[in-house]
Amino acid sequence: MSKTISLNTGRKIGAGEPCYIIAEIGINHNGSIDIAKKLIDEAVIAKADAVKFQKRTPEICVPKDQWEIMRDTPWGRMSYINYKRKTEFGAIEYAAIDQYCKEMGIDWFVSTWDVEAVDFMEQFDTPMYKLASASLTDFPLIEKILQTGRPLMLSTGMSTTQEIEDAMALVHNFNPDYPLMVAHSTSAYPCKPEELNLKMIPVLAAKYPTAPIGYSGHETGLATTVAASAIGATFVERHFTLDRAMWGSDHAASVEPQGLQRLVRDIRDVETAMGDGIKRVYESEIGPMKRLRVNINAPSVEK
């Protein structure tokens, strides 16, 4: 299998392709379809390639001993399990998101956190599934996703080298040619620069040459994500919000709309600036060369 994966939306991820930029909405919609649509709008304005959500079955993903813990929420004081239910979108909301993203011309997909969530999502023809770092050791969930045949993006935060190898072996044993992507990540929110360890991106690329390697970042700045794309990340993902001061657990480690616009712009500028590695004298250099050099023997100019 080549290092390029074709999605059912016509886009490609991998070597030689523009970096695939994902605006991770996650649960930053706070249970509101109106906020979700505003976030999609802003991602489109920024020219991101995709938006991503998260899908959980609260009764499975929330430990039983935490169900009745009370907490203050925008909907008043309620049990933790009811709060998690309020922030989950169902079939009606995701049908609206599916239609809206198609109208706006942007890809969308989700991180699924349990087997039932995969069954739920199969009613939508999304281009891939994301496996969150916390789920890298959840082999039944990985196997469930593999059975769909959709491309899988594995995130490697909070994981040892052995755990990554075990997950990769599971996918390889299922199908050596399975369309698989791997995201380097550090699961701290927000993550300190000294813990980003971006040099893992080329390390993973060398170790898994048939899988496009990317980066899922949780830092507060933009420069390090741009750097990730410059050193080989074929896709990048950043949490995205309308306002970092909004209520909710993920907003503080997220990028606001203007930040997402700058991130996409800077990544595209870096891609353009990388060139092809062939030394040439550009027409724009001829004027300065004539002014600054003595005994000019002008070379031929590449247009």
N, C-alpha and C positions, 0 to 999 in steps of 0.2 A: 504494500500500500504506500502511496506517495504521502508527502507531508502536507498535502492540500486536501481539505475536506469540503465537499460541495453540500450546501444546505438546500432544503427544498424551496427556499425563497429565491434561489438563483445566486446567492452570495457564496463566496469561498473564503476559507480561513486556512492560512498556512504560508509556507515559504513562497516568496515572490508576489504575494498578495498584499494590498494595503492592510495595515493593522485594523482588526475588527474591534470596534470600540463599543463597550457595553455600559449603559447607564443602569446601575443596579438600584431599582426602586425598592425592591424588597418589601418591607412592611411600612415604608415611609409614607404610604398613602393614608395611614392611620384609620383604615376601614372605610375611607370615603372614595367613591368612584369619581367624584368631581375632582378631588386632589390627584387621583391617579391620572386622569385625563390631562390635567394641567402639567403634570410631570412628563407625560408623553409629549405634549406640545413643546415643552422646553427642550427635551431630548432631540426632537426633530429640528428645532431652531439651531441647536448646537451641531447638528449633522452627525449625531451618534448613529451607529449601525443598528443598535438593538436596545430595547429596555428589558429588564429582567425583574420578575417578581419571585415570591417564595410561597410555596403551598405546603401547609401542614394539616394533619388531622389532630386538633388539639387534644382529644381524648387519648391519643396514642403518644403524642410528643411531650405532653406535660406530665411530669412524674405525679403519681397519685397523691403523694404527701404534700404537694404544692397546690392542689386544686382549690382548697378552701382558704388559702392565705389571702387576706384582704389587702387591697391596695387602692390608692386614689388614681382615678383615670379621668379623661375628658368627659366620660359618660357618668361620672359620679363614683362613689366608693363601691367596689364589687369584688367578688372572688377572682383569683388569678385565672381560673379556667374560663370564667365568663368573659374576662378581659381578652383572653386569647381568642375566644370565639368571635368577639366583636371586631377583631383586627383581621380576621380571615375572610377572603372573598370566596363566594360560592359560584355556582354555575351561571347565574344571571349576570354577576359582575364580570366574570371572565369572558362570557359571550360578548359583553359590551366592549371589553378591552380588545378581544380578538378582532371585532369588526372595526373598532376605532384605529387600531394599528394598521390594519389593511388599508383603510382610507388614507392614513397619514404616510404610508409607504415605509414603515419601520418594522424590523423584526421584533418579535417578543417571545420569551420563553420563561421558564421558572426553575428554581431549585426545588426539588421534591424532597421532603423530609421523612416520608414513610411510604410503605407499599400502597396503602389506600390512596394516597395523593397521586401516585402514578396512574392508578386505575382511573381516578377522577380526571386527570389531565389528558388521557387518551381520547377524550371526546373533542379535543382541539388538535389541529394539525400543526403543532409548533415545530420549529426547525431542529431543536435539540433539547436535551435535559442537562441541567447542572447538578452536580453532586457537591454539596457543601463540605467544607473541611471536616466538620463534626461528624459527617456520615461516611468518611473514607473507610472506616472499619465495619460498616454495616453491610455485610455481604448479601443478605437477603434483599436489601434495597437495591444494591448494584445489580444483582441478578435480575430483579424485576425490570429495571431500566433496560438492561441488555436485551431482554425478551421483546421489547418494543422495536428494536432495530434502529432507533433514532440515535444520531450522534450524541456522545456523552462527553461532557466537560468535567474532569475531576479536579477538585481543589485540594491542595496539599498542606494547608495550614495545620498547626498543632499535631503534626504527624512525623514519625521517625522515618528514616530511610527504609527500614524493614517494612513498615506499614504501607508505604508507597509501593514498594516492590510486590507485596502481597496483593494489593488491589490491582496492580498492573497485570500480575500473573493470572488473577481471576478473569480479567477481561480477555487476555490472550488465550487462555484455555477455552473460553467460550467461543471465541472467533479470532484467530490471529490477525485478521484484516478488519476488525471492528473499527468504525470511525470514532476515534478517541482523541481527545485533547486533554492536556495537562496544564493546570495553572499553578505556578509558584505563588505561595501566599504565607503570610504570618498572621495568625488569628489574634491580634491585639487591637483594641478599638478605643482610641486611635493608636496606631503603631508608631513607636519611636524610630527615627531614621536608622539608628545603629542596629535595629532588629529586622530591618527589611531584607537584608541578605540577597540583594539583587543578582549577585554572581551565581546564585542557584539556577537562574534562567538558562545560561549556556551549559551549565552542568547537566540539567535535565535534558536539554536538547541533544547533548552528546550521548547521554545514556539511553534515550528513547528516540532514535532518529526517525521513526515512522509516525510520531505523534506531534502535531503542532503544539508548541509550548507557549504559554501566555502568562499573564500576571493578574492576580486579584489583589488590589491594594486597599489598605485601610488607614493610610496615613492622612495627615491633614493638608499637606501641600500638593503641588502639581508636578514639580520638577522631577521627582523620583519616578513617577509613572511615565513621564516622557522618556526618562532615561531607560526604563524597562523596555520600551518599544525600540529604543536606539540600539540596545544590546541583544535584540533578537526576539522579544515577545511578539508573537503573531496575533495576539488578542490581548486586550486589557479591559479590566472591569473596575469601576469605582462606584461606591454607594453614592446616591444622588437624592437631593432634597430641595424643596422650595425655599426652606429657611432652616439653618442649622440650629436655631433657637426653638424650633417646634417641639411639642411634647412627644416623647418616644425614645426608645433605647438607641436607635441607629443614626439619628439626625446629626449628632455632634461630630461623628466621624465621616460625614458625607460631604459631597461637593455641591455647592449651590449652582443655579443656572449659569451665571456669568463664568464661574470657575469651570464648568463643563465645556462651555464654548471655548475658553482659552485652552483647555486640555486638548480638545479635538484639533483646534487650529495649530497648536504647537507640535503635536504628533505628526500632522500632515506636513508642516514646514520641515521637520526633521527628515521625514521620508523623502521629500523633494531634495533636500540638501545633501542627502547621502550620495546621490549620483550613481555612477556605474564603476568608479575606480579606474577609469582610463584617463590618463593625464592628457590634457589638451590646453591650448591657448584660446581663450574666448575672444570674440570680437570686442567685447567690452574692455578687454585688457590692452588693445592695440594703442589707444590714445595715451594711457599712462606709460606704456612701454616706450613710445616715441618721445615723450617728454622726459623720461627718467633714465633711459639707457643711452650709452654712447656706442657708436659703431653698430647700429642696429642691422642685423641680418634677419629681417622679420620672418617668422615661420608661417606656414599656411594656417589659416584660421578655420576652426570648426564652427559651423553655424548652429 
